[in-house]
Structures are given as structure tokens and as C-alpha cells.
Amino acid sequence: MGSIQEMIKKDLNSSELIEKFKQLGSEKGFIYRSIEFEDVEIEEDKITIKIKTT
């Protein structure tokens, strides 16, 4: 079993969530061919999710 961060990254890359981000971008005039959650960084006062789009 992978680390908790890897499990979160896998969950974030679920097709349902990806489609919601594509729809949100489309509403703002952006067309994304792909969206991939690359990393999750956890600090005491914030959580940062890095996303790659093309």
C-alpha cells in the first residue's frame, strides 16, 4: 500500500472530479484536454494540491 499522499493523489485523479474541473474551466472559457493532480503537500496551516493541465 502506498503513502497517504499517493492515495489522496489517486482519489483526486478520479474521472468524476477531473470532469468537474474541465466543466469549471469551460465555463470560464478554458478548454483542457487533460487535467492531472500531480502532488499533494501538507503543512500545518495549509494543504497545497498541484495540478497539471494541457
DRENKEFI-213330 format. One record per atom (N, C-alpha, C, O, CB): residue number from 0; residue in one letter; atom name; x, y, z. Coordinates in nm, 4 decimals, m for minus. Glycine has a CB too. Layout:
R  nr rest atom        X        Y        Z
R NUM    a   CA        X        Y        Z
...
//
This chain:
R  nr rest atom        X        Y        Z
R   0    m    N   0.0847  m0.1186   0.0000
R   0    m   CA   0.0000   0.0000   0.0000
R   0    m    C   0.0889   0.1245   0.0000
R   0    m    O   0.1901   0.1278   0.0701
R   0    m   CB  m0.0962   0.0000   0.1229
R   1    g    N   0.0530   0.2253  m0.0764
R   1    g   CA   0.1303   0.3475  m0.0874
R   1    g    C   0.1067   0.4418   0.0292
R   1    g    O   0.0280   0.4149   0.1200
R   1    g   CB   0.0980   0.4170  m0.2158
R   2    s    N   0.1769   0.5514   0.0228
R   2    s   CA   0.1622   0.6527   0.1268
R   2    s    C   0.0235   0.7179   0.1194
R   2    s    O  m0.0467   0.7076   0.0189
R   2    s   CB   0.2728   0.7597   0.1136
R   3    i    N  m0.0127   0.7838   0.2268
R   3    i   CA  m0.1410   0.8553   0.2302
R   3    i    C  m0.1460   0.9583   0.1172
R   3    i    O  m0.2498   0.9737   0.0528
R   3    i   CB  m0.1619   0.9247   0.3680
R   4    q    N  m0.0346   1.0296   0.0922
R   4    q   CA  m0.0323   1.1295  m0.0147
R   4    q    C  m0.0585   1.0655  m0.1499
R   4    q    O  m0.1291   1.1233  m0.2325
R   4    q   CB   0.1018   1.2027  m0.0167
R   5    e    N  m0.0033   0.9475  m0.1742
R   5    e   CA  m0.0277   0.8784  m0.3009
R   5    e    C  m0.1746   0.8362  m0.3116
R   5    e    O  m0.2340   0.8432  m0.4192
R   5    e   CB   0.0648   0.7551  m0.3139
R   6    m    N  m0.2323   0.7927  m0.2005
R   6    m   CA  m0.3730   0.7538  m0.2019
R   6    m    C  m0.4620   0.8743  m0.2297
R   6    m    O  m0.5599   0.8624  m0.3035
R   6    m   CB  m0.4122   0.6886  m0.0687
R   7    i    N  m0.4300   0.9900  m0.1723
R   7    i   CA  m0.5066   1.1124  m0.1975
R   7    i    C  m0.4951   1.1514  m0.3441
R   7    i    O  m0.5948   1.1851  m0.4080
R   7    i   CB  m0.4573   1.2279  m0.1068
R   8    k    N  m0.3722   1.1467  m0.3979
R   8    k   CA  m0.3492   1.1809  m0.5391
R   8    k    C  m0.4326   1.0896  m0.6295
R   8    k    O  m0.4923   1.1365  m0.7265
R   8    k   CB  m0.1980   1.1689  m0.5748
R   9    k    N  m0.4371   0.9616  m0.5987
R   9    k   CA  m0.5160   0.8669  m0.6790
R   9    k    C  m0.6647   0.9027  m0.6716
R   9    k    O  m0.7338   0.9025  m0.7734
R   9    k   CB  m0.4931   0.7209  m0.6302
R  10    d    N  m0.7137   0.9332  m0.5513
R  10    d   CA  m0.8542   0.9716  m0.5358
R  10    d    C  m0.8858   1.0995  m0.6121
R  10    d    O  m0.9914   1.1103  m0.6745
R  10    d   CB  m0.8884   0.9896  m0.3881
R  11    l    N  m0.7944   1.1968  m0.6073
R  11    l   CA  m0.8172   1.3232  m0.6769
R  11    l    C  m0.8234   1.3030  m0.8279
R  11    l    O  m0.8942   1.3758  m0.8975
R  11    l   CB  m0.7074   1.4236  m0.6420
R  12    n    N  m0.7504   1.2054  m0.8784
R  12    n   CA  m0.7482   1.1804  m1.0219
R  12    n    C  m0.8653   1.0946  m1.0692
R  12    n    O  m0.8625   1.0421  m1.1805
R  12    n   CB  m0.6188   1.1141  m1.0597
R  13    s    N  m0.9673   1.0801  m0.9861
R  13    s   CA  m1.0872   1.0071  m1.0281
R  13    s    C  m1.1523   1.0818  m1.1437
R  13    s    O  m1.1498   1.2048  m1.1473
R  13    s   CB  m1.1876   0.9900  m0.9096
R  14    s    N  m1.2095   1.0099  m1.2361
R  14    s   CA  m1.2648   1.0730  m1.3562
R  14    s    C  m1.3758   1.1728  m1.3239
R  14    s    O  m1.3911   1.2726  m1.3943
R  14    s   CB  m1.3180   0.9668  m1.4505
R  15    e    N  m1.4529   1.1474  m1.2191
R  15    e   CA  m1.5622   1.2383  m1.1840
R  15    e    C  m1.5098   1.3768  m1.1457
R  15    e    O  m1.5628   1.4779  m1.1917
R  15    e   CB  m1.6446   1.1799  m1.0687
R  16    l    N  m1.4087   1.3818  m1.0640
R  16    l   CA  m1.3517   1.5101  m1.0214
R  16    l    C  m1.2831   1.5819  m1.1379
R  16    l    O  m1.2944   1.7037  m1.1511
R  16    l   CB  m1.2514   1.4886  m0.9067
R  17    i    N  m1.2128   1.5073  m1.2214
R  17    i   CA  m1.1465   1.5651  m1.3390
R  17    i    C  m1.2511   1.6309  m1.4291
R  17    i    O  m1.2302   1.7427  m1.4761
R  17    i   CB  m1.0671   1.4559  m1.4178
R  18    e    N  m1.3626   1.5632  m1.4534
R  18    e   CA  m1.4673   1.6188  m1.5390
R  18    e    C  m1.5265   1.7462  m1.4797
R  18    e    O  m1.5605   1.8383  m1.5539
R  18    e   CB  m1.5776   1.5157  m1.5611
R  19    k    N  m1.5393   1.7531  m1.3477
R  19    k   CA  m1.5909   1.8747  m1.2842
R  19    k    C  m1.4946   1.9907  m1.3053
R  19    k    O  m1.5388   2.1029  m1.3302
R  19    k   CB  m1.6145   1.8517  m1.1337
R  20    f    N  m1.3639   1.9664  m1.2958
R  20    f   CA  m1.2676   2.0728  m1.3207
R  20    f    C  m1.2695   2.1164  m1.4676
R  20    f    O  m1.2569   2.2351  m1.4975
R  20    f   CB  m1.1272   2.0270  m1.2810
R  21    k    N  m1.2852   2.0205  m1.5584
R  21    k   CA  m1.2954   2.0559  m1.7007
R  21    k    C  m1.4183   2.1421  m1.7258
R  21    k    O  m1.4118   2.2390  m1.8014
R  21    k   CB  m1.3009   1.9289  m1.7882
R  22    q    N  m1.5305   2.1074  m1.6629
R  22    q   CA  m1.6540   2.1851  m1.6788
R  22    q    C  m1.6363   2.3254  m1.6222
R  22    q    O  m1.6781   2.4232  m1.6842
R  22    q   CB  m1.7723   2.1143  m1.6094
R  23    l    N  m1.5745   2.3357  m1.5045
R  23    l   CA  m1.5493   2.4663  m1.4434
R  23    l    C  m1.4620   2.5523  m1.5348
R  23    l    O  m1.4906   2.6704  m1.5546
R  23    l   CB  m1.4821   2.4495  m1.3055
R  24    g    N  m1.3561   2.4938  m1.5904
R  24    g   CA  m1.2703   2.5667  m1.6833
R  24    g    C  m1.3459   2.6099  m1.8071
R  24    g    O  m1.3283   2.7218  m1.8552
R  24    g   CB  m1.1515   2.4818  m1.7228
R  25    s    N  m1.4298   2.5220  m1.8590
R  25    s   CA  m1.5086   2.5520  m1.9781
R  25    s    C  m1.6004   2.6713  m1.9547
R  25    s    O  m1.6171   2.7556  m2.0427
R  25    s   CB  m1.5906   2.4302  m2.0197
R  26    e    N  m1.6599   2.6781  m1.8355
R  26    e   CA  m1.7462   2.7909  m1.8017
R  26    e    C  m1.6696   2.9226  m1.8005
R  26    e    O  m1.7277   3.0293  m1.8204
R  26    e   CB  m1.8116   2.7680  m1.6665
R  27    k    N  m1.5393   2.9144  m1.7771
R  27    k   CA  m1.4563   3.0350  m1.7750
R  27    k    C  m1.3835   3.0575  m1.9082
R  27    k    O  m1.3016   3.1486  m1.9204
R  27    k   CB  m1.3545   3.0261  m1.6615
R  28    g    N  m1.4144   2.9730  m2.0083
R  28    g   CA  m1.3569   2.9904  m2.1412
R  28    g    C  m1.2283   2.9134  m2.1655
R  28    g    O  m1.1616   2.9370  m2.2662
R  28    g   CB  m1.3317   3.1335  m2.1647
R  29    f    N  m1.1911   2.8217  m2.0762
R  29    f   CA  m1.0700   2.7415  m2.0934
R  29    f    C  m1.1077   2.6024  m2.1420
R  29    f    O  m1.2044   2.5434  m2.0938
R  29    f   CB  m0.9897   2.7330  m1.9610
R  30    i    N  m1.0322   2.5504  m2.2369
R  30    i   CA  m1.0539   2.4153  m2.2855
R  30    i    C  m0.9332   2.3314  m2.2431
R  30    i    O  m0.8214   2.3549  m2.2888
R  30    i   CB  m1.0743   2.4127  m2.4417
R  31    y    N  m0.9565   2.2339  m2.1560
R  31    y   CA  m0.8497   2.1463  m2.1096
R  31    y    C  m0.8640   2.0103  m2.1754
R  31    y    O  m0.9703   1.9486  m2.1682
R  31    y   CB  m0.8516   2.1329  m1.9556
R  32    r    N  m0.7570   1.9629  m2.2401
R  32    r   CA  m0.7571   1.8265  m2.2934
R  32    r    C  m0.7327   1.7274  m2.1817
R  32    r    O  m0.7888   1.6178  m2.1807
R  32    r   CB  m0.6508   1.8101  m2.4035
R  33    s    N  m0.6472   1.7675  m2.0862
R  33    s   CA  m0.6226   1.6783  m1.9735
R  33    s    C  m0.5941   1.7593  m1.8475
R  33    s    O  m0.5399   1.8696  m1.8531
R  33    s   CB  m0.5054   1.5833  m2.0041
R  34    i    N  m0.6314   1.7026  m1.7360
R  34    i   CA  m0.6047   1.7592  m1.6043
R  34    i    C  m0.5510   1.6448  m1.5194
R  34    i    O  m0.6120   1.5382  m1.5115
R  34    i   CB  m0.7342   1.8251  m1.5400
R  35    e    N  m0.4365   1.6676  m1.4560
R  35    e   CA  m0.3767   1.5633  m1.3718
R  35    e    C  m0.3313   1.6242  m1.2403
R  35    e    O  m0.2597   1.7243  m1.2389
R  35    e   CB  m0.2576   1.4945  m1.4439
R  36    f    N  m0.3726   1.5644  m1.1313
R  36    f   CA  m0.3273   1.6077  m0.9996
R  36    f    C  m0.1904   1.5457  m0.9771
R  36    f    O  m0.1773   1.4234  m0.9728
R  36    f   CB  m0.4288   1.5668  m0.8860
R  37    e    N  m0.0873   1.6303  m0.9626
R  37    e   CA   0.0492   1.5815  m0.9567
R  37    e    C   0.1018   1.5595  m0.8160
R  37    e    O   0.1770   1.4647  m0.7932
R  37    e   CB   0.1375   1.6757  m1.0270
R  38    d    N   0.0649   1.6436  m0.7217
R  38    d   CA   0.1248   1.6333  m0.5897
R  38    d    C   0.0329   1.6937  m0.4852
R  38    d    O  m0.0476   1.7820  m0.5147
R  38    d   CB   0.2611   1.7020  m0.5868
R  39    v    N   0.0457   1.6458  m0.3651
R  39    v   CA  m0.0269   1.6994  m0.2511
R  39    v    C   0.0761   1.7305  m0.1436
R  39    v    O   0.1493   1.6419  m0.0996
R  39    v   CB  m0.1367   1.5991  m0.1991
R  40    e    N   0.0818   1.8573  m0.1009
R  40    e   CA   0.1735   1.8976   0.0048
R  40    e    C   0.0922   1.9402   0.1258
R  40    e    O   0.0001   2.0211   0.1146
R  40    e   CB   0.2673   2.0123  m0.0424
R  41    i    N   0.1266   1.8857   0.2403
R  41    i   CA   0.0519   1.9145   0.3621
R  41    i    C   0.1428   1.9845   0.4620
R  41    i    O   0.2494   1.9342   0.4975
R  41    i   CB  m0.0068   1.7848   0.4229
R  42    e    N   0.0987   2.1015   0.5065
R  42    e   CA   0.1689   2.1783   0.6081
R  42    e    C   0.0727   2.2033   0.7231
R  42    e    O  m0.0461   2.1728   0.7130
R  42    e   CB   0.2241   2.3124   0.5503
R  43    e    N   0.1228   2.2575   0.8303
R  43    e   CA   0.0399   2.2774   0.9492
R  43    e    C  m0.0823   2.3638   0.9215
R  43    e    O  m0.1910   2.3354   0.9717
R  43    e   CB   0.1220   2.3401   1.0594
R  44    d    N  m0.0652   2.4695   0.8414
R  44    d   CA  m0.1740   2.5645   0.8218
R  44    d    C  m0.2316   2.5668   0.6804
R  44    d    O  m0.3142   2.6526   0.6493
R  44    d   CB  m0.1266   2.7004   0.8566
R  45    k    N  m0.1890   2.4727   0.5933
R  45    k   CA  m0.2471   2.4697   0.4587
R  45    k    C  m0.2186   2.3362   0.3906
R  45    k    O  m0.1264   2.2633   0.4271
R  45    k   CB  m0.1920   2.5855   0.3734
R  46    i    N  m0.3006   2.3074   0.2911
R  46    i   CA  m0.2816   2.1919   0.2045
R  46    i    C  m0.2745   2.2453   0.0619
R  46    i    O  m0.3639   2.3175   0.0177
R  46    i   CB  m0.3977   2.0852   0.2217
R  47    t    N  m0.1681   2.2099  m0.0100
R  47    t   CA  m0.1489   2.2563  m0.1468
R  47    t    C  m0.1623   2.1372  m0.2411
R  47    t    O  m0.0987   2.0338  m0.2208
R  47    t   CB  m0.0104   2.3257  m0.1638
R  48    i    N  m0.2457   2.1521  m0.3449
R  48    i   CA  m0.2637   2.0500  m0.4452
R  48    i    C  m0.2104   2.1058  m0.5768
R  48    i    O  m0.2598   2.2075  m0.6255
R  48    i   CB  m0.4137   2.0067  m0.4569
R  49    k    N  m0.1105   2.0402  m0.6344
R  49    k   CA  m0.0528   2.0844  m0.7619
R  49    k    C  m0.1222   2.0111  m0.8754
R  49    k    O  m0.1399   1.8893  m0.8717
R  49    k   CB   0.1010   2.0594  m0.7663
R  50    i    N  m0.1618   2.0893  m0.9779
R  50    i   CA  m0.2384   2.0369  m1.0901
R  50    i    C  m0.1661   2.0694  m1.2209
R  50    i    O  m0.1166   2.1807  m1.2390
R  50    i   CB  m0.3822   2.0953  m1.0906
R  51    k    N  m0.1603   1.9720  m1.3115
R  51    k   CA  m0.1030   1.9925  m1.4445
R  51    k    C  m0.2174   1.9897  m1.5452
R  51    k    O  m0.2985   1.8971  m1.5445
R  51    k   CB   0.0057   1.8832  m1.4784
R  52    t    N  m0.2244   2.0905  m1.6317
R  52    t   CA  m0.3291   2.0939  m1.7341
R  52    t    C  m0.2665   2.1076  m1.8710
R  52    t    O  m0.1601   2.1676  m1.8864
R  52    t   CB  m0.4279   2.2094  m1.7087
R  53    t    N  m0.3334   2.0515  m1.9705
R  53    t   CA  m0.2929   2.0707  m2.1102
R  53    t    C  m0.4169   2.0919  m2.1935
R  53    t    O  m0.4073   2.1102  m2.3149
R  53    t   CB  m0.2108   1.9497  m2.1634
//
